[in-house]
Amino acid sequence: MNDYGEPLVEVRELKTYYDEGGGPFSDPPVKAVDGVSFDIHRGETLGLVGESGCGKTTLGRTLVQLETATAGQVDFDGRDVTRLSGTELKRWRRDAQMVFQDPESSLNDRMTVGEIIREPLDVHDWPNLTAAVEDREVTTVRGDARAVDTQRDADIVVSGESVSVRESLPLSAEELSVSVSGETLTVELEVPKKAIRRDRVRFLLDRVGLQEEHYFRYPHQFSGGQRQRVGIARALALEPEFIVLDEPVSALDVSVQAKVLNLLDDLQAEFDLTYLFIAHDLSVVRHICDRVAVMYLGNVMELGPTEELFRDPANPYTASLLSAIPEPDPSVEKDRITLRGSPPSPRDPPSGCPFATRCPVTVRPDAYADVDDDVWERIQEFRDVVRERSRASKSLVEVARERLGLGGDYDNAGEVVTELFGDVAPSSAVEEVLEEAADRVDAGDATGARDLLASEFGGICDTEYPEAHSVGEAGRTSRCHRHRADHDEPAAVASEVANLRDQPTDDQAAADD
């Protein structure tokens, strides 16, 4: 269990696809977000990490409805916002905002800082006042406010002859005209809304660490850190509950990063905010986030409390990401998990586990369980080459050189096989499959070769999407077939493979002697 309240945002099987035309001759859609489910609790910061292109930003933009969901739902405080439109969507957007990665491109240089922050206030006619009468039922509200059911949610509360105003509003009871007649409440502002909005902007400038005189300056007159503070102030203008922070400090130097992160922390406590924090820098994520979701190829592979996930990653992909964190102490030896190749195209993702094509601990078919690890690794390398060839216009030679970094000239697939397996001894059964696959490639049937290799060397990781298994404590989950009872855990297999790789070969041992 976590220490936070009920979920504010509930994401269920969310998909965001980009379809270019959808005709019979068009390419398959780009599956940017492909069936994601998680909750974000009130008052917490959920980190979202993963390689570039994995769908992090698209997911964040979909949550605040800057992108249209293809399927699934996003429940915000019990309401599915993917079904909102028109006035309802506009009203909801007061509750959910976004801070973008690059303040240079997200801020309009033709507008002053004051105009930039005030713009959402003007668009939404802020303040959108709510009012309530203590111990009385009001059915009609006239003027500049609307009724709410409970006193707790009201901006203005009438109690007997007294009128109180919510403390955080730039407004006092003396600036209102309030009257109650029967079941009708009338609220009229004695000051122009423009003046209230100017006060709101000045208040926000102060809260994000800027000066009142900055109101009339332009974004190009500020540093990168200051521009990002302007973006944060704009996001806070409408008093949202939920903010998506899309790599808000990635373009800033380290000292400025720390100041902005501390600012975000202070603002969260002051305004009771809930964050989705998207980032590449894992050290930043560890510092500011309560939980972390690890994303790969449009899927969440692991989700759990930050410290637990960093201390003991359960998913092979999470482990590979954490192994890439630089170690500041050069005397400390650290094992880096180097992944094979690059992520598959989101137009043609694997049919089984999204990470299967690069995972160092895939579940092997029973027939090849005893194959030497080095041989098995090269089989997977050849599968990668053929897979790429089946969907590319490049030649096999070009693909092999790009993916494997192999030297020499190759006229056919057989020569690639020879180069890959020349210094190892695969079994005759493996050799037969490799030769047949090479023949199919040379005959122009790269897709057939890919399917042959998949049917022969593919296992459960290639064919079945993994369930979200419960791992560790506090509700942590991980998608990996090795969490099943009939397989060894990923960490144990990875450790075994690493130990085998560290063992010297017979030739090396002889040379050492």
C-alpha positions in Angstrom: 0.0 0.0 0.0 1.1 3.6 -0.6 0.7 6.6 1.7 -1.4 8.6 -0.8 -5.1 8.9 -1.2 -7.4 7.5 -3.8 -6.3 7.5 -7.4 -6.7 10.8 -9.2 -5.9 9.5 -12.7 -6.7 5.9 -13.7 -5.4 4.8 -17.0 -6.9 1.6 -18.5 -5.7 -0.1 -21.7 -4.8 3.2 -23.2 -3.8 3.1 -26.9 -2.6 6.0 -29.1 -2.0 5.1 -32.7 -1.0 7.3 -35.6 -2.6 6.0 -38.8 -1.4 7.5 -42.1 -4.5 7.2 -44.2 -5.7 3.8 -43.2 -6.2 2.7 -46.8 -5.4 -0.8 -48.2 -2.0 0.4 -49.5 -1.0 2.5 -46.5 1.6 1.6 -43.9 0.5 0.0 -40.6 -0.2 2.5 -37.9 2.5 3.8 -35.5 1.6 2.2 -32.1 3.0 5.0 -29.9 1.1 3.9 -26.8 0.0 0.3 -26.9 -2.3 -0.8 -24.1 -1.0 1.0 -21.0 -2.6 0.7 -17.6 -1.7 2.4 -14.3 -2.9 4.7 -11.5 -1.6 8.1 -10.3 -2.6 8.8 -6.7 -3.4 12.2 -5.4 -0.4 14.1 -4.2 2.2 11.8 -5.6 4.8 12.1 -8.4 4.9 9.2 -10.8 8.0 9.1 -13.0 7.9 7.8 -16.6 11.2 6.7 -18.0 12.5 4.8 -21.1 14.5 5.2 -24.3 13.7 8.0 -26.8 10.8 7.1 -29.0 9.2 4.7 -26.5 6.0 6.8 -26.2 6.5 8.7 -23.0 5.6 12.2 -24.4 2.7 10.8 -26.4 1.3 9.1 -23.3 1.6 12.4 -21.3 0.0 14.4 -24.1 -2.8 11.8 -24.3 -3.5 12.1 -20.5 -4.1 15.8 -20.9 -6.0 15.4 -24.2 -3.5 17.1 -26.4 -3.5 13.8 -28.3 -6.6 11.7 -29.1 -6.7 8.2 -27.6 -7.3 5.4 -30.1 -8.8 3.1 -27.4 -8.9 2.7 -23.7 -9.9 5.3 -21.1 -8.4 7.9 -18.8 -10.5 8.3 -15.7 -9.8 11.7 -13.9 -11.5 11.8 -10.6 -14.0 9.2 -11.7 -14.8 10.7 -15.1 -13.5 9.3 -18.5 -11.9 12.4 -20.1 -11.3 10.7 -23.4 -15.1 11.0 -24.1 -15.2 14.7 -23.3 -15.6 17.3 -26.0 -16.6 21.0 -26.5 -17.4 22.9 -23.4 -17.0 19.9 -21.1 -13.4 19.3 -22.3 -12.6 23.0 -22.0 -13.9 23.1 -18.5 -11.9 20.0 -17.5 -8.6 21.4 -18.9 -8.6 23.8 -15.9 -7.7 20.7 -13.8 -5.0 19.2 -16.0 -2.0 21.1 -17.5 1.4 20.4 -19.0 4.9 21.9 -18.7 6.9 21.3 -21.9 10.5 20.3 -22.4 11.8 23.3 -24.3 10.6 26.7 -23.0 12.2 28.4 -26.0 9.7 26.8 -28.4 6.7 26.5 -26.0 6.6 30.3 -25.1 5.5 32.9 -27.6 8.3 35.5 -28.0 5.8 38.1 -29.3 4.0 38.1 -25.9 5.2 39.5 -22.7 5.6 37.2 -19.7 2.5 38.7 -18.1 0.5 38.1 -21.3 1.7 34.5 -21.5 0.7 33.6 -18.0 -2.6 35.6 -18.2 -3.7 34.0 -21.5 -5.3 30.8 -20.0 -7.0 33.1 -17.4 -8.6 35.1 -20.2 -9.5 32.0 -22.3 -11.3 30.4 -19.3 -12.8 33.6 -18.0 -11.0 33.1 -14.6 -11.9 33.4 -11.8 -14.7 30.9 -12.2 -16.1 31.5 -8.7 -18.2 29.0 -6.7 -20.4 29.9 -3.8 -22.3 28.2 -1.0 -24.6 29.3 1.8 -24.1 27.7 5.2 -27.1 25.8 6.5 -29.3 26.7 3.5 -30.0 25.1 0.2 -29.5 27.4 -2.9 -31.1 26.4 -6.2 -30.3 29.5 -8.2 -27.1 31.5 -8.6 -27.0 34.8 -10.4 -24.0 37.0 -11.3 -20.3 35.9 -11.2 -20.5 32.6 -9.5 -22.1 29.2 -9.5 -23.4 27.0 -6.7 -21.6 24.0 -5.2 -23.0 21.2 -3.1 -20.6 21.6 -0.1 -19.1 24.5 1.7 -15.7 22.9 1.6 -15.5 23.3 -2.2 -16.7 26.9 -2.3 -14.6 30.0 -3.1 -17.2 32.2 -1.4 -19.1 31.1 1.7 -22.1 33.0 3.1 -22.6 32.4 6.8 -25.4 34.5 8.3 -24.4 38.1 7.6 -20.7 37.4 7.0 -19.0 36.5 3.7 -15.6 34.7 3.5 -13.4 34.2 0.5 -11.0 31.3 -0.1 -7.6 32.4 1.1 -5.6 31.7 -2.1 -7.8 33.9 -4.3 -6.6 37.4 -5.1 -9.9 38.7 -3.8 -11.4 39.9 -0.6 -15.0 39.9 0.8 -15.0 43.7 0.4 -14.6 43.3 -3.3 -17.8 41.4 -3.6 -21.5 42.1 -3.5 -23.3 39.1 -2.1 -27.0 38.8 -1.4 -29.3 35.9 -0.6 -33.0 36.0 -1.2 -35.0 32.8 -0.6 -33.2 30.1 -2.6 -31.4 32.5 -4.9 -27.8 33.6 -4.3 -26.5 36.7 -6.2 -22.7 37.4 -6.4 -21.3 40.4 -8.2 -17.7 41.5 -8.4 -16.9 45.0 -7.4 -13.5 45.0 -9.2 -12.8 44.1 -12.9 -11.8 40.6 -13.6 -8.8 41.9 -15.5 -7.4 43.4 -12.3 -7.9 40.1 -10.5 -6.0 38.3 -13.2 -3.2 40.8 -13.1 -2.9 40.1 -9.3 -3.0 36.4 -10.0 -0.1 36.7 -12.5 2.0 38.8 -10.1 1.3 36.2 -7.3 2.5 33.4 -9.6 5.6 35.3 -10.7 6.5 35.5 -7.0 5.8 31.9 -6.3 8.1 30.6 -9.1 10.9 32.9 -8.1 10.6 35.8 -10.6 10.1 39.5 -10.0 7.1 41.7 -10.4 8.9 43.8 -13.0 9.3 40.7 -15.2 5.6 41.1 -16.1 6.4 43.3 -19.0 9.5 41.6 -20.3 9.7 39.1 -23.2 10.9 35.5 -23.1 14.0 36.1 -25.1 15.2 38.4 -22.3 15.4 35.5 -19.9 17.7 32.5 -19.3 16.6 29.0 -19.9 15.8 28.3 -16.3 13.8 31.6 -16.0 11.8 30.7 -19.1 11.0 27.3 -17.6 9.7 29.1 -14.5 7.4 31.1 -16.7 6.1 27.9 -18.2 5.5 26.5 -14.8 3.6 29.7 -13.7 1.4 29.4 -16.8 0.6 25.8 -16.0 -0.4 26.9 -12.4 -2.6 29.8 -13.5 -5.9 27.9 -13.6 -5.2 26.1 -10.3 -4.9 22.6 -11.8 -4.9 19.4 -9.7 -2.7 17.4 -12.2 0.4 18.5 -14.2 2.3 16.5 -16.8 6.0 17.6 -16.6 7.6 16.6 -20.0 11.3 16.6 -19.3 11.1 20.0 -17.6 14.8 20.2 -16.7 16.6 18.3 -19.5 17.6 21.5 -21.4 19.0 23.1 -18.2 22.5 22.9 -16.6 22.9 21.0 -13.5 22.8 23.8 -11.0 19.6 25.3 -12.5 18.1 21.8 -12.7 18.4 21.5 -8.9 16.7 24.8 -8.3 13.8 24.0 -10.7 13.3 20.6 -9.1 13.2 22.1 -5.6 10.7 24.6 -6.9 8.5 21.9 -8.3 8.7 20.1 -4.9 7.7 23.2 -3.0 4.8 24.0 -5.4 3.5 20.4 -5.1 3.3 20.7 -1.3 1.8 24.2 -1.4 -0.9 23.6 -4.0 -1.6 19.9 -3.4 -0.5 19.0 -6.9 -0.2 15.5 -8.6 2.7 15.1 -11.1 3.5 12.8 -14.0 7.2 13.4 -14.4 8.7 12.3 -17.8 12.5 12.2 -17.9 15.6 10.5 -19.3 17.9 11.3 -16.4 17.4 8.5 -13.9 19.2 10.3 -11.1 16.6 13.1 -11.4 13.8 10.6 -11.3 15.1 9.0 -8.2 15.3 12.3 -6.5 11.8 13.6 -7.2 9.5 10.6 -7.9 7.6 8.5 -5.5 7.0 5.7 -8.0 8.4 4.9 -11.4 6.9 3.4 -14.6 9.4 2.0 -17.0 8.2 2.3 -20.6 9.4 0.4 -23.7 7.9 0.5 -27.2 4.6 1.9 -26.0 4.3 -0.5 -23.1 4.9 -0.2 -19.3 7.3 -3.0 -18.5 7.7 -2.3 -14.7 6.0 -0.1 -12.2 6.7 0.3 -8.5 8.1 2.5 -5.7 11.2 4.3 -6.7 13.7 3.1 -4.2 12.6 -0.5 -4.4 12.8 -0.4 -8.2 16.2 1.2 -8.2 17.6 -1.1 -5.6 16.3 -4.4 -7.1 15.0 -4.1 -10.6 12.7 -7.0 -11.6 12.4 -6.5 -15.3 15.3 -7.1 -17.7 14.7 -3.8 -19.5 14.7 -1.9 -16.2 18.0 -3.6 -15.2 19.6 -2.6 -18.5 18.5 1.1 -18.0 19.8 1.2 -14.5 23.1 -0.3 -15.5 23.7 2.6 -17.9 23.7 5.2 -15.0 27.2 6.6 -14.9 29.2 5.8 -11.7 30.9 9.0 -10.4 33.6 7.0 -8.6 36.0 5.7 -11.3 37.4 3.0 -9.0 34.0 1.3 -8.7 33.6 -1.5 -11.3 30.1 -1.7 -12.8 28.6 -4.3 -15.1 26.9 -2.6 -18.0 24.2 -4.5 -19.8 24.6 -3.8 -23.4 21.5 -4.4 -25.4 21.6 -5.9 -28.9 20.5 -3.7 -31.8 17.9 -1.0 -31.6 14.2 -1.0 -30.6 11.8 -2.4 -33.3 9.7 -0.1 -35.4 6.4 0.8 -33.6 4.8 0.1 -36.9 5.8 -3.5 -36.6 6.2 -4.4 -32.9 6.9 -7.9 -31.8 3.9 -10.1 -31.4 4.9 -11.4 -28.0 6.9 -9.5 -25.4 7.8 -6.0 -26.7 11.4 -6.5 -25.4 11.9 -10.0 -26.8 14.1 -8.9 -29.8 16.7 -7.3 -27.5 16.3 -9.2 -24.2 19.4 -10.9 -22.9 17.4 -13.5 -21.0 14.7 -14.6 -23.3 13.1 -18.0 -22.6 14.5 -20.6 -25.1 12.6 -23.4 -26.7 13.2 -26.7 -24.9 14.9 -28.1 -28.0 17.7 -25.5 -27.7 17.9 -25.1 -23.9 21.5 -26.5 -23.9 22.8 -24.5 -26.8 26.0 -22.6 -25.9 25.3 -19.0 -24.9 27.7 -17.6 -27.4 26.0 -19.6 -30.2 22.6 -18.6 -29.0 23.6 -14.9 -29.0 24.7 -15.1 -32.6 21.5 -16.8 -33.6 19.6 -13.9 -32.2 22.0 -11.5 -34.1 21.2 -13.2 -37.3 17.5 -13.1 -36.6 17.8 -9.3 -36.0 19.5 -8.9 -39.4 16.9 -11.0 -41.2 14.0 -9.2 -39.3 15.4 -5.8 -40.4 15.8 -7.0 -44.0 12.2 -8.2 -44.1 10.9 -4.7 -43.6 13.6 -2.6 -45.2 14.4 -1.6 -48.7 18.1 -2.1 -47.9 20.1 -5.1 -49.0 21.1 -7.8 -46.6 24.7 -6.5 -46.8 23.7 -3.0 -45.8 21.6 -4.3 -42.9 24.4 -6.6 -41.7 26.9 -3.8 -41.7 24.6 -1.4 -39.9 23.4 -3.7 -37.2 26.5 -5.9 -36.6 29.4 -3.6 -37.6 30.9 -6.5 -39.6 33.8 -5.9 -42.0 34.3 -7.4 -45.4 32.2 -7.8 -48.5 29.2 -10.1 -48.5 27.5 -11.2 -51.7 24.8 -13.4 -50.0 23.3 -14.4 -46.7 25.5 -17.4 -46.5 28.5 -15.3 -46.1 26.9 -13.4 -43.3 26.2 -16.7 -41.5 29.8 -17.7 -42.1 31.1 -14.4 -40.6 28.8 -14.7 -37.6 29.5 -18.4 -36.8 33.0 -18.9 -38.2 34.7 -19.2 -34.8 32.0 -21.2 -33.1 30.6 -24.7 -33.7 26.8 -24.8 -33.8 25.1 -28.1 -33.9 24.1 -29.7 -37.2 20.4 -29.0 -36.5 21.1 -25.3 -36.0 23.3 -25.2 -39.1 20.5 -26.7 -41.2 18.0 -24.0 -40.1 20.5 -21.2 -40.7 21.4 -22.5 -44.2 17.7 -22.7 -45.1 17.0 -19.2 -43.8 20.0 -17.9 -45.8 18.8 -19.6 -48.9 15.3 -18.0 -48.5 16.9 -14.5 -48.1 19.0 -14.9 -51.2 15.9 -16.0 -53.1 14.2 -12.8 -52.1 12.0 -14.2 -49.4 13.3 -12.4 -46.3 9.9 -12.6 -44.7 9.8 -16.4 -45.1 13.3 -16.5 -43.6 12.2 -14.4 -40.6 9.2 -16.7 -40.0 11.3 -19.8 -40.3 13.8 -18.5 -37.7 10.9 -17.5 -35.4 9.2 -20.8 -35.6 12.4 -22.7 -34.9 14.2 -20.5 -32.4 11.4 -18.5 -31.0 9.8 -19.3 -27.6 7.1 -18.0 -25.4 8.7 -14.5 -25.4 8.1 -14.3 -29.2 4.5 -15.5 -29.2 2.8 -14.4 -26.0 2.4 -10.9 -24.4 3.6 -11.2 -20.8 1.2 -10.6 -17.9 1.9 -8.0 -15.2 3.3 -10.1 -12.4 3.4 -8.9 -8.8 7.0 -8.6 -7.7 8.6 -7.2 -4.6 6.5 -5.2 -2.2 4.1 -2.3 -2.2 2.3 -3.4 -5.4 5.2 -3.4 -7.7 4.6 -5.2 -11.1 6.8 -6.4 -13.9 5.9 -7.8 -17.4 8.3 -10.7 -18.0 7.6 -14.4 -18.7 10.4 -15.4 -16.4 8.3 -14.3 -13.4 6.2 -17.4 -14.1 6.6 -20.3 -11.7 7.9 -22.6 -14.5 10.9 -20.4 -15.2 13.9 -18.9 -13.4 13.7 -15.2 -12.5 15.3 -12.8 -14.9 17.9 -11.6 -12.4 19.1 -15.1 -11.7 19.4 -16.0 -15.4 21.2 -12.7 -16.2 23.7 -13.4 -13.4 24.3 -16.9 -14.6 24.9 -15.6 -18.2 27.3 -12.9 -16.9 29.3 -15.5 -14.9 29.6 -17.7 -17.9 30.8 -14.9 -20.1 33.4 -14.0 -17.5 34.9 -17.5 -17.6 38.0 -17.8 -19.8 37.8 -20.1 -22.8 40.1 -23.1 -23.2 42.3 -21.2 -25.5 42.5 -18.2 -23.1 43.3 -20.5 -20.2 46.1 -22.2 -22.2 47.5 -18.8 -23.1 47.4 -17.7 -19.5 49.3 -20.9 -18.4 
